[in-house]
Amino acid sequence: PIMGKLSANKIVICLRNSFTTLIPVLMLSGFATLFGSVLFNSTGYIGQFLDVELSEQICTIFTRIGNGCLNIFSILLTVLIPYNYGKMERYENPIMLSLISLSVFFVLMPLESTYAYFGTQGIILSFIVSFSSAYFFMKLAKIEKLKINLGNNIPSGIAEVFNLLFVFIIEISAYAVVVFLINLITGMEIGDLITAIIQAPLVSVTATLPGVMLYCSLVTLVFCFGIHGSTISSLFQPIMIAAIGTGAICNESFKAVFGFVGGTGGTLGLVLVMAFMSKRNEIKQIGKMSLLPSLFNINEPVLFGLPVVFNPIMIICVLITTNVNLILAYIATSIGLIGKLTNFVAWSTPIFLKGYLASNGDIRVVIFEAVLVIVDVMIALFFYRIYERTLNKQQNMIQE
């Protein structure tokens, strides 16, 4: 019941919808980094054979793509979140909420021009601005005394703009005064203050091995009880995405590449066991049907087909699989056996390509993914045989 209420929370839904909308932006940013930093860089796989000046010119194309994607991620969220929030609250003109949110976001920026908070570093600031500005705007817009009545002969569009004029003035001015006082009292810009007080501690706790293990375990566990994992990921994902730019080993890509090999719970190994090692024909068929989706990390067929959902034996299996993968990956990264994952990759990116993109083309990561699949098969086989024997006993009891 608690998770059900959380998954239905308007703020959680709003965040989930906003991040889902930005998946193409994040994917394109990953490809741009791959092409610019790995392939066409002067020391890259292709760039090393090109003239240095030509290589640099080609890389500027991908730099510009990055500037239009991940480097303005917080700005995009500042537009999307209030819009989705307004729709959730059934506000008649949600685009106005995006407009006020974007204005406030720039009001809070340092007077000296800086782009630092346009990207993932400004995610927490974007959340605060988006929800607070939209909430207060909708409240102020209901106050009749703040509306300007121009008469009945004015077009509705113009009348609405004038009705909101004082609301805009009050809200923008209020945020400007607040940020002025914060700067006066603390000597810090609000973005730096938020990073120091909120974002940095959250990243330092969540972007650790225990943090990412807890994250993946909770997502897997709620899935195993029929609740979509986005209930949990909507809370952790912003922090883990922000961790990508901090150099932390554990970040959103680390979770996606190593924690969820084949989807939530790391079920690709289980699917391979079902498809090629099962002695029961019906499960073998489910495994074969689940194989292609699992390569793209879509594992509902196996979660509900085997099932893993409400299956105590297989729940233990997927929890162990996920955490073993994370521990092995963390050790391998810590000792330099594989490189850190520095690019965001969408959850639906196929296995091996996902690791290749996230690591800027580190082939060692791809090989390590293959090793994890073998490990996952071994773990899954152990638990599957137990489950298979249970099914056979149940079948024999029915026949007797």
GUTORVEX-375506 format. One record per residue (C-alpha): residue number from 1; chain; x negated, y, z negated. Coordinates in steps of 0.5 Angstrom, whole numbers, plus 2048, in hexadecimal, padded with zeros to 3 digits. Layout:
! residues N
num=NUM	cadena=A	xx=X	yy=Y	zz=Z
...
This chain:
! residues 400
num=1	cadena=A	xx=800	yy=800	zz=800
num=2	cadena=A	xx=7FA	yy=805	zz=7FE
num=3	cadena=A	xx=7F7	yy=804	zz=805
num=4	cadena=A	xx=7FD	yy=804	zz=809
num=5	cadena=A	xx=7FF	yy=80B	zz=806
num=6	cadena=A	xx=7F8	yy=80D	zz=807
num=7	cadena=A	xx=7F8	yy=80B	zz=80F
num=8	cadena=A	xx=7FF	yy=80F	zz=80F
num=9	cadena=A	xx=7FC	yy=815	zz=80C
num=10	cadena=A	xx=7FC	yy=81B	zz=811
num=11	cadena=A	xx=7F5	yy=81D	zz=810
num=12	cadena=A	xx=7F2	yy=816	zz=811
num=13	cadena=A	xx=7F6	yy=816	zz=818
num=14	cadena=A	xx=7F4	yy=81D	zz=81A
num=15	cadena=A	xx=7ED	yy=81B	zz=819
num=16	cadena=A	xx=7EE	yy=814	zz=81C
num=17	cadena=A	xx=7F1	yy=817	zz=822
num=18	cadena=A	xx=7EC	yy=81D	zz=823
num=19	cadena=A	xx=7E6	yy=818	zz=823
num=20	cadena=A	xx=7EA	yy=814	zz=828
num=21	cadena=A	xx=7EB	yy=819	zz=82D
num=22	cadena=A	xx=7E3	yy=81B	zz=82C
num=23	cadena=A	xx=7E1	yy=814	zz=82E
num=24	cadena=A	xx=7DF	yy=816	zz=835
num=25	cadena=A	xx=7DB	yy=81C	zz=833
num=26	cadena=A	xx=7D7	yy=818	zz=82E
num=27	cadena=A	xx=7D6	yy=812	zz=834
num=28	cadena=A	xx=7D4	yy=817	zz=839
num=29	cadena=A	xx=7CF	yy=81A	zz=834
num=30	cadena=A	xx=7CC	yy=813	zz=833
num=31	cadena=A	xx=7CB	yy=812	zz=83A
num=32	cadena=A	xx=7C8	yy=819	zz=83B
num=33	cadena=A	xx=7C3	yy=818	zz=835
num=34	cadena=A	xx=7C1	yy=811	zz=839
num=35	cadena=A	xx=7C0	yy=814	zz=83F
num=36	cadena=A	xx=7BD	yy=81A	zz=83D
num=37	cadena=A	xx=7B8	yy=817	zz=837
num=38	cadena=A	xx=7B7	yy=810	zz=83A
num=39	cadena=A	xx=7B8	yy=810	zz=841
num=40	cadena=A	xx=7B6	yy=817	zz=844
num=41	cadena=A	xx=7B1	yy=819	zz=83F
num=42	cadena=A	xx=7AA	yy=81B	zz=841
num=43	cadena=A	xx=7A8	yy=814	zz=83D
num=44	cadena=A	xx=7AF	yy=810	zz=83F
num=45	cadena=A	xx=7B0	yy=80A	zz=843
num=46	cadena=A	xx=7B1	yy=80E	zz=849
num=47	cadena=A	xx=7AE	yy=815	zz=848
num=48	cadena=A	xx=7A7	yy=813	zz=847
num=49	cadena=A	xx=7A7	yy=811	zz=84F
num=50	cadena=A	xx=7AA	yy=818	zz=850
num=51	cadena=A	xx=7A6	yy=81F	zz=851
num=52	cadena=A	xx=7A6	yy=822	zz=84A
num=53	cadena=A	xx=7AA	yy=828	zz=84C
num=54	cadena=A	xx=7AF	yy=824	zz=84F
num=55	cadena=A	xx=7B0	yy=820	zz=849
num=56	cadena=A	xx=7B1	yy=826	zz=845
num=57	cadena=A	xx=7B6	yy=829	zz=84A
num=58	cadena=A	xx=7BA	yy=823	zz=84A
num=59	cadena=A	xx=7BA	yy=822	zz=842
num=60	cadena=A	xx=7BD	yy=829	zz=842
num=61	cadena=A	xx=7C4	yy=826	zz=845
num=62	cadena=A	xx=7C4	yy=821	zz=83F
num=63	cadena=A	xx=7C3	yy=827	zz=83A
num=64	cadena=A	xx=7C8	yy=82B	zz=83D
num=65	cadena=A	xx=7CD	yy=825	zz=83C
num=66	cadena=A	xx=7CB	yy=824	zz=835
num=67	cadena=A	xx=7CC	yy=82B	zz=834
num=68	cadena=A	xx=7D3	yy=82A	zz=836
num=69	cadena=A	xx=7D4	yy=824	zz=832
num=70	cadena=A	xx=7D1	yy=822	zz=82B
num=71	cadena=A	xx=7CE	yy=829	zz=82A
num=72	cadena=A	xx=7D5	yy=82C	zz=82A
num=73	cadena=A	xx=7D8	yy=826	zz=826
num=74	cadena=A	xx=7DA	yy=82A	zz=820
num=75	cadena=A	xx=7DD	yy=830	zz=825
num=76	cadena=A	xx=7E2	yy=82B	zz=828
num=77	cadena=A	xx=7E4	yy=828	zz=822
num=78	cadena=A	xx=7E6	yy=82F	zz=81F
num=79	cadena=A	xx=7EA	yy=82F	zz=825
num=80	cadena=A	xx=7ED	yy=828	zz=825
num=81	cadena=A	xx=7EF	yy=827	zz=81E
num=82	cadena=A	xx=7F3	yy=82D	zz=81D
num=83	cadena=A	xx=7F7	yy=82C	zz=823
num=84	cadena=A	xx=7F8	yy=824	zz=821
num=85	cadena=A	xx=7FA	yy=827	zz=81A
num=86	cadena=A	xx=7FF	yy=82C	zz=81D
num=87	cadena=A	xx=802	yy=826	zz=821
num=88	cadena=A	xx=802	yy=822	zz=81A
num=89	cadena=A	xx=806	yy=827	zz=817
num=90	cadena=A	xx=80A	yy=829	zz=81D
num=91	cadena=A	xx=808	yy=830	zz=81D
num=92	cadena=A	xx=80B	yy=833	zz=824
num=93	cadena=A	xx=805	yy=836	zz=826
num=94	cadena=A	xx=7FF	yy=832	zz=824
num=95	cadena=A	xx=7FA	yy=835	zz=829
num=96	cadena=A	xx=7FA	yy=83B	zz=825
num=97	cadena=A	xx=7F7	yy=837	zz=81F
num=98	cadena=A	xx=7F1	yy=835	zz=824
num=99	cadena=A	xx=7F0	yy=83C	zz=825
num=100	cadena=A	xx=7F0	yy=83F	zz=81E
num=101	cadena=A	xx=7EC	yy=839	zz=81C
num=102	cadena=A	xx=7E7	yy=83A	zz=822
num=103	cadena=A	xx=7E7	yy=842	zz=820
num=104	cadena=A	xx=7E6	yy=840	zz=818
num=105	cadena=A	xx=7E0	yy=83B	zz=81A
num=106	cadena=A	xx=7DC	yy=841	zz=81D
num=107	cadena=A	xx=7DE	yy=846	zz=818
num=108	cadena=A	xx=7DA	yy=841	zz=813
num=109	cadena=A	xx=7D4	yy=840	zz=818
num=110	cadena=A	xx=7CE	yy=844	zz=815
num=111	cadena=A	xx=7CD	yy=84B	zz=818
num=112	cadena=A	xx=7C6	yy=849	zz=81B
num=113	cadena=A	xx=7C8	yy=845	zz=822
num=114	cadena=A	xx=7C7	yy=83E	zz=820
num=115	cadena=A	xx=7CA	yy=837	zz=823
num=116	cadena=A	xx=7C8	yy=833	zz=81E
num=117	cadena=A	xx=7CF	yy=832	zz=81B
num=118	cadena=A	xx=7D2	yy=831	zz=822
num=119	cadena=A	xx=7D0	yy=829	zz=822
num=120	cadena=A	xx=7D1	yy=824	zz=81D
num=121	cadena=A	xx=7CE	yy=828	zz=818
num=122	cadena=A	xx=7D4	yy=82C	zz=817
num=123	cadena=A	xx=7D9	yy=826	zz=817
num=124	cadena=A	xx=7DB	yy=828	zz=80F
num=125	cadena=A	xx=7DC	yy=82F	zz=811
num=126	cadena=A	xx=7E0	yy=82E	zz=817
num=127	cadena=A	xx=7E5	yy=829	zz=812
num=128	cadena=A	xx=7E5	yy=82F	zz=80D
num=129	cadena=A	xx=7E7	yy=834	zz=812
num=130	cadena=A	xx=7EB	yy=830	zz=816
num=131	cadena=A	xx=7F0	yy=82E	zz=811
num=132	cadena=A	xx=7F0	yy=834	zz=80C
num=133	cadena=A	xx=7F1	yy=839	zz=812
num=134	cadena=A	xx=7F6	yy=835	zz=815
num=135	cadena=A	xx=7FA	yy=834	zz=80E
num=136	cadena=A	xx=7FA	yy=83B	zz=80C
num=137	cadena=A	xx=7FC	yy=83E	zz=813
num=138	cadena=A	xx=802	yy=839	zz=813
num=139	cadena=A	xx=804	yy=83C	zz=80C
num=140	cadena=A	xx=803	yy=843	zz=80E
num=141	cadena=A	xx=806	yy=842	zz=814
num=142	cadena=A	xx=80D	yy=841	zz=810
num=143	cadena=A	xx=80D	yy=847	zz=80D
num=144	cadena=A	xx=812	yy=84C	zz=810
num=145	cadena=A	xx=80F	yy=852	zz=80D
num=146	cadena=A	xx=808	yy=851	zz=812
num=147	cadena=A	xx=80C	yy=851	zz=818
num=148	cadena=A	xx=80D	yy=857	zz=81D
num=149	cadena=A	xx=814	yy=857	zz=820
num=150	cadena=A	xx=813	yy=85A	zz=827
num=151	cadena=A	xx=81B	yy=859	zz=829
num=152	cadena=A	xx=81F	yy=854	zz=82D
num=153	cadena=A	xx=81C	yy=856	zz=834
num=154	cadena=A	xx=815	yy=854	zz=833
num=155	cadena=A	xx=813	yy=84E	zz=836
num=156	cadena=A	xx=812	yy=848	zz=831
num=157	cadena=A	xx=80B	yy=847	zz=832
num=158	cadena=A	xx=809	yy=84E	zz=831
num=159	cadena=A	xx=80E	yy=84E	zz=82B
num=160	cadena=A	xx=80B	yy=848	zz=828
num=161	cadena=A	xx=804	yy=84B	zz=829
num=162	cadena=A	xx=806	yy=852	zz=825
num=163	cadena=A	xx=809	yy=84E	zz=81F
num=164	cadena=A	xx=802	yy=84A	zz=81E
num=165	cadena=A	xx=7FE	yy=851	zz=81F
num=166	cadena=A	xx=7FE	yy=852	zz=817
num=167	cadena=A	xx=7FD	yy=84B	zz=816
num=168	cadena=A	xx=7F7	yy=84B	zz=81A
num=169	cadena=A	xx=7F4	yy=851	zz=817
num=170	cadena=A	xx=7F5	yy=84F	zz=810
num=171	cadena=A	xx=7F2	yy=848	zz=811
num=172	cadena=A	xx=7EC	yy=84A	zz=815
num=173	cadena=A	xx=7EB	yy=850	zz=810
num=174	cadena=A	xx=7EB	yy=84B	zz=80A
num=175	cadena=A	xx=7E6	yy=846	zz=80C
num=176	cadena=A	xx=7E2	yy=84C	zz=80E
num=177	cadena=A	xx=7E2	yy=84F	zz=807
num=178	cadena=A	xx=7E1	yy=848	zz=804
num=179	cadena=A	xx=7DB	yy=846	zz=808
num=180	cadena=A	xx=7D8	yy=84D	zz=806
num=181	cadena=A	xx=7D9	yy=84C	zz=7FF
num=182	cadena=A	xx=7D6	yy=845	zz=7FF
num=183	cadena=A	xx=7D0	yy=848	zz=803
num=184	cadena=A	xx=7D0	yy=84D	zz=7FE
num=185	cadena=A	xx=7D0	yy=849	zz=7F7
num=186	cadena=A	xx=7CC	yy=843	zz=7FA
num=187	cadena=A	xx=7C7	yy=846	zz=7FF
num=188	cadena=A	xx=7C9	yy=840	zz=804
num=189	cadena=A	xx=7CE	yy=840	zz=80A
num=190	cadena=A	xx=7D4	yy=83C	zz=809
num=191	cadena=A	xx=7D1	yy=836	zz=80E
num=192	cadena=A	xx=7CB	yy=835	zz=80A
num=193	cadena=A	xx=7CF	yy=835	zz=803
num=194	cadena=A	xx=7D3	yy=830	zz=806
num=195	cadena=A	xx=7CE	yy=82C	zz=808
num=196	cadena=A	xx=7CA	yy=82C	zz=802
num=197	cadena=A	xx=7D0	yy=82B	zz=7FD
num=198	cadena=A	xx=7D4	yy=826	zz=801
num=199	cadena=A	xx=7D1	yy=823	zz=808
num=200	cadena=A	xx=7CA	yy=822	zz=805
num=201	cadena=A	xx=7CC	yy=81E	zz=7FF
num=202	cadena=A	xx=7D2	yy=81A	zz=803
num=203	cadena=A	xx=7CD	yy=818	zz=808
num=204	cadena=A	xx=7C7	yy=816	zz=803
num=205	cadena=A	xx=7CC	yy=811	zz=800
num=206	cadena=A	xx=7D0	yy=80F	zz=806
num=207	cadena=A	xx=7CA	yy=80E	zz=80B
num=208	cadena=A	xx=7C7	yy=809	zz=807
num=209	cadena=A	xx=7C7	yy=802	zz=807
num=210	cadena=A	xx=7CC	yy=801	zz=801
num=211	cadena=A	xx=7D0	yy=806	zz=804
num=212	cadena=A	xx=7D0	yy=803	zz=80B
num=213	cadena=A	xx=7D2	yy=7FC	zz=808
num=214	cadena=A	xx=7D7	yy=7FF	zz=804
num=215	cadena=A	xx=7DA	yy=803	zz=80A
num=216	cadena=A	xx=7DA	yy=7FD	zz=80F
num=217	cadena=A	xx=7DD	yy=7F8	zz=809
num=218	cadena=A	xx=7E3	yy=7FD	zz=808
num=219	cadena=A	xx=7E4	yy=7FD	zz=80F
num=220	cadena=A	xx=7E4	yy=7F6	zz=810
num=221	cadena=A	xx=7E8	yy=7F4	zz=80A
num=222	cadena=A	xx=7EE	yy=7F9	zz=80C
num=223	cadena=A	xx=7EE	yy=7F6	zz=813
num=224	cadena=A	xx=7EE	yy=7EF	zz=810
num=225	cadena=A	xx=7F4	yy=7F1	zz=80C
num=226	cadena=A	xx=7F8	yy=7F3	zz=812
num=227	cadena=A	xx=7F6	yy=7FB	zz=811
num=228	cadena=A	xx=7F2	yy=7FE	zz=817
num=229	cadena=A	xx=7EB	yy=800	zz=815
num=230	cadena=A	xx=7EC	yy=807	zz=817
num=231	cadena=A	xx=7EF	yy=809	zz=810
num=232	cadena=A	xx=7E8	yy=808	zz=80D
num=233	cadena=A	xx=7E4	yy=80A	zz=813
num=234	cadena=A	xx=7E7	yy=811	zz=814
num=235	cadena=A	xx=7E5	yy=812	zz=80D
num=236	cadena=A	xx=7DD	yy=810	zz=80E
num=237	cadena=A	xx=7DC	yy=811	zz=815
num=238	cadena=A	xx=7DB	yy=819	zz=815
num=239	cadena=A	xx=7D6	yy=818	zz=810
num=240	cadena=A	xx=7D2	yy=812	zz=814
num=241	cadena=A	xx=7D3	yy=816	zz=81A
num=242	cadena=A	xx=7CF	yy=81C	zz=817
num=243	cadena=A	xx=7CA	yy=817	zz=814
num=244	cadena=A	xx=7C8	yy=816	zz=81B
num=245	cadena=A	xx=7C4	yy=81D	zz=81C
num=246	cadena=A	xx=7C1	yy=81C	zz=815
num=247	cadena=A	xx=7BC	yy=816	zz=817
num=248	cadena=A	xx=7C0	yy=811	zz=812
num=249	cadena=A	xx=7BF	yy=80A	zz=814
num=250	cadena=A	xx=7C6	yy=809	zz=812
num=251	cadena=A	xx=7CB	yy=80D	zz=816
num=252	cadena=A	xx=7D1	yy=80C	zz=81A
num=253	cadena=A	xx=7CD	yy=809	zz=820
num=254	cadena=A	xx=7CA	yy=804	zz=81B
num=255	cadena=A	xx=7D1	yy=802	zz=819
num=256	cadena=A	xx=7D3	yy=801	zz=820
num=257	cadena=A	xx=7CD	yy=7FD	zz=823
num=258	cadena=A	xx=7CB	yy=7F9	zz=81D
num=259	cadena=A	xx=7D1	yy=7F8	zz=818
num=260	cadena=A	xx=7D7	yy=7F7	zz=81D
num=261	cadena=A	xx=7D4	yy=7F2	zz=822
num=262	cadena=A	xx=7DA	yy=7F0	zz=827
num=263	cadena=A	xx=7DF	yy=7F5	zz=823
num=264	cadena=A	xx=7E1	yy=7F6	zz=81B
num=265	cadena=A	xx=7DE	yy=7F0	zz=817
num=266	cadena=A	xx=7D8	yy=7EE	zz=81C
num=267	cadena=A	xx=7DD	yy=7E9	zz=81F
num=268	cadena=A	xx=7D9	yy=7E8	zz=826
num=269	cadena=A	xx=7D5	yy=7E2	zz=823
num=270	cadena=A	xx=7DC	yy=7DF	zz=820
num=271	cadena=A	xx=7DF	yy=7E0	zz=827
num=272	cadena=A	xx=7D9	yy=7DC	zz=82A
num=273	cadena=A	xx=7DA	yy=7D7	zz=825
num=274	cadena=A	xx=7E1	yy=7D6	zz=827
num=275	cadena=A	xx=7E0	yy=7D6	zz=82E
num=276	cadena=A	xx=7DB	yy=7D1	zz=82F
num=277	cadena=A	xx=7DA	yy=7CD	zz=828
num=278	cadena=A	xx=7E1	yy=7CC	zz=826
num=279	cadena=A	xx=7E4	yy=7C5	zz=826
num=280	cadena=A	xx=7EB	yy=7C8	zz=826
num=281	cadena=A	xx=7ED	yy=7C9	zz=82D
num=282	cadena=A	xx=7F2	yy=7CF	zz=82B
num=283	cadena=A	xx=7ED	yy=7D3	zz=827
num=284	cadena=A	xx=7E8	yy=7D1	zz=82D
num=285	cadena=A	xx=7ED	yy=7D5	zz=832
num=286	cadena=A	xx=7EE	yy=7DB	zz=82D
num=287	cadena=A	xx=7E6	yy=7DB	zz=82D
num=288	cadena=A	xx=7E6	yy=7DC	zz=834
num=289	cadena=A	xx=7EB	yy=7E1	zz=835
num=290	cadena=A	xx=7E8	yy=7E5	zz=82F
num=291	cadena=A	xx=7E1	yy=7E5	zz=832
num=292	cadena=A	xx=7E1	yy=7EA	zz=838
num=293	cadena=A	xx=7E5	yy=7EF	zz=833
num=294	cadena=A	xx=7E0	yy=7EE	zz=82D
num=295	cadena=A	xx=7DA	yy=7F0	zz=832
num=296	cadena=A	xx=7DE	yy=7F7	zz=832
num=297	cadena=A	xx=7DF	yy=7F6	zz=82A
num=298	cadena=A	xx=7E6	yy=7F5	zz=82B
num=299	cadena=A	xx=7E8	yy=7EF	zz=826
num=300	cadena=A	xx=7EF	yy=7F0	zz=825
num=301	cadena=A	xx=7F0	yy=7E9	zz=829
num=302	cadena=A	xx=7EB	yy=7E5	zz=824
num=303	cadena=A	xx=7EE	yy=7E9	zz=81E
num=304	cadena=A	xx=7F5	yy=7E7	zz=81F
num=305	cadena=A	xx=7F4	yy=7E1	zz=823
num=306	cadena=A	xx=7EF	yy=7DD	zz=81F
num=307	cadena=A	xx=7F2	yy=7E0	zz=81A
num=308	cadena=A	xx=7ED	yy=7E4	zz=816
num=309	cadena=A	xx=7F2	yy=7E8	zz=813
num=310	cadena=A	xx=7F5	yy=7E5	zz=80C
num=311	cadena=A	xx=7F0	yy=7DF	zz=80D
num=312	cadena=A	xx=7EB	yy=7DF	zz=807
num=313	cadena=A	xx=7E6	yy=7DB	zz=80A
num=314	cadena=A	xx=7E5	yy=7DF	zz=810
num=315	cadena=A	xx=7E6	yy=7E6	zz=80C
num=316	cadena=A	xx=7DF	yy=7E3	zz=808
num=317	cadena=A	xx=7DC	yy=7E2	zz=80F
num=318	cadena=A	xx=7DD	yy=7E8	zz=812
num=319	cadena=A	xx=7DB	yy=7EC	zz=80C
num=320	cadena=A	xx=7D5	yy=7E8	zz=80B
num=321	cadena=A	xx=7D3	yy=7E9	zz=812
num=322	cadena=A	xx=7D4	yy=7F0	zz=812
num=323	cadena=A	xx=7CF	yy=7F1	zz=80C
num=324	cadena=A	xx=7CA	yy=7EC	zz=80E
num=325	cadena=A	xx=7C9	yy=7F0	zz=815
num=326	cadena=A	xx=7C9	yy=7F7	zz=811
num=327	cadena=A	xx=7C4	yy=7F4	zz=80D
num=328	cadena=A	xx=7BF	yy=7F1	zz=812
num=329	cadena=A	xx=7C0	yy=7F7	zz=816
num=330	cadena=A	xx=7BE	yy=7FC	zz=811
num=331	cadena=A	xx=7B8	yy=7F8	zz=80F
num=332	cadena=A	xx=7B6	yy=7F7	zz=816
num=333	cadena=A	xx=7B7	yy=7FF	zz=817
num=334	cadena=A	xx=7B3	yy=800	zz=811
num=335	cadena=A	xx=7AD	yy=7FC	zz=813
num=336	cadena=A	xx=7AD	yy=7FF	zz=81A
num=337	cadena=A	xx=7AF	yy=7F9	zz=81D
num=338	cadena=A	xx=7B4	yy=7FD	zz=821
num=339	cadena=A	xx=7B5	yy=804	zz=822
num=340	cadena=A	xx=7BA	yy=809	zz=81E
num=341	cadena=A	xx=7C1	yy=80A	zz=822
num=342	cadena=A	xx=7C1	yy=811	zz=824
num=343	cadena=A	xx=7C7	yy=812	zz=829
num=344	cadena=A	xx=7CF	yy=811	zz=827
num=345	cadena=A	xx=7D2	yy=80B	zz=82B
num=346	cadena=A	xx=7D9	yy=80A	zz=82C
num=347	cadena=A	xx=7DC	yy=804	zz=828
num=348	cadena=A	xx=7DE	yy=801	zz=82F
num=349	cadena=A	xx=7D7	yy=801	zz=832
num=350	cadena=A	xx=7D5	yy=7FA	zz=834
num=351	cadena=A	xx=7D0	yy=7F6	zz=830
num=352	cadena=A	xx=7C9	yy=7F7	zz=832
num=353	cadena=A	xx=7CB	yy=7FD	zz=836
num=354	cadena=A	xx=7CD	yy=800	zz=82F
num=355	cadena=A	xx=7C6	yy=7FF	zz=82C
num=356	cadena=A	xx=7C2	yy=801	zz=832
num=357	cadena=A	xx=7C6	yy=808	zz=832
num=358	cadena=A	xx=7C6	yy=809	zz=82B
num=359	cadena=A	xx=7BF	yy=808	zz=82A
num=360	cadena=A	xx=7BD	yy=80C	zz=830
num=361	cadena=A	xx=7BB	yy=806	zz=834
num=362	cadena=A	xx=7B7	yy=802	zz=82F
num=363	cadena=A	xx=7B7	yy=7FB	zz=832
num=364	cadena=A	xx=7B5	yy=7F8	zz=82B
num=365	cadena=A	xx=7BC	yy=7FA	zz=828
num=366	cadena=A	xx=7BF	yy=7F6	zz=82E
num=367	cadena=A	xx=7BB	yy=7F0	zz=82C
num=368	cadena=A	xx=7BD	yy=7F1	zz=825
num=369	cadena=A	xx=7C4	yy=7F1	zz=827
num=370	cadena=A	xx=7C4	yy=7EA	zz=82A
num=371	cadena=A	xx=7C0	yy=7E8	zz=824
num=372	cadena=A	xx=7C6	yy=7EA	zz=820
num=373	cadena=A	xx=7CB	yy=7E6	zz=824
num=374	cadena=A	xx=7C7	yy=7E0	zz=823
num=375	cadena=A	xx=7C7	yy=7E1	zz=81C
num=376	cadena=A	xx=7CF	yy=7E3	zz=81C
num=377	cadena=A	xx=7D0	yy=7DC	zz=820
num=378	cadena=A	xx=7CC	yy=7D8	zz=81A
num=379	cadena=A	xx=7D0	yy=7DC	zz=815
num=380	cadena=A	xx=7D7	yy=7DB	zz=818
num=381	cadena=A	xx=7D6	yy=7D4	zz=81A
num=382	cadena=A	xx=7D5	yy=7D2	zz=813
num=383	cadena=A	xx=7DC	yy=7D5	zz=811
num=384	cadena=A	xx=7DF	yy=7D3	zz=817
num=385	cadena=A	xx=7DE	yy=7CC	zz=815
num=386	cadena=A	xx=7E1	yy=7CD	zz=80F
num=387	cadena=A	xx=7E7	yy=7D0	zz=811
num=388	cadena=A	xx=7E7	yy=7CB	zz=817
num=389	cadena=A	xx=7E7	yy=7C5	zz=812
num=390	cadena=A	xx=7ED	yy=7C9	zz=80E
num=391	cadena=A	xx=7F1	yy=7C9	zz=814
num=392	cadena=A	xx=7F0	yy=7C2	zz=816
num=393	cadena=A	xx=7F2	yy=7C0	zz=80F
num=394	cadena=A	xx=7F8	yy=7C4	zz=80F
num=395	cadena=A	xx=7FA	yy=7C1	zz=816
num=396	cadena=A	xx=7F9	yy=7BA	zz=813
num=397	cadena=A	xx=7FD	yy=7BB	zz=80D
num=398	cadena=A	xx=803	yy=7BD	zz=812
num=399	cadena=A	xx=802	yy=7B7	zz=816
num=400	cadena=A	xx=802	yy=7B3	zz=810
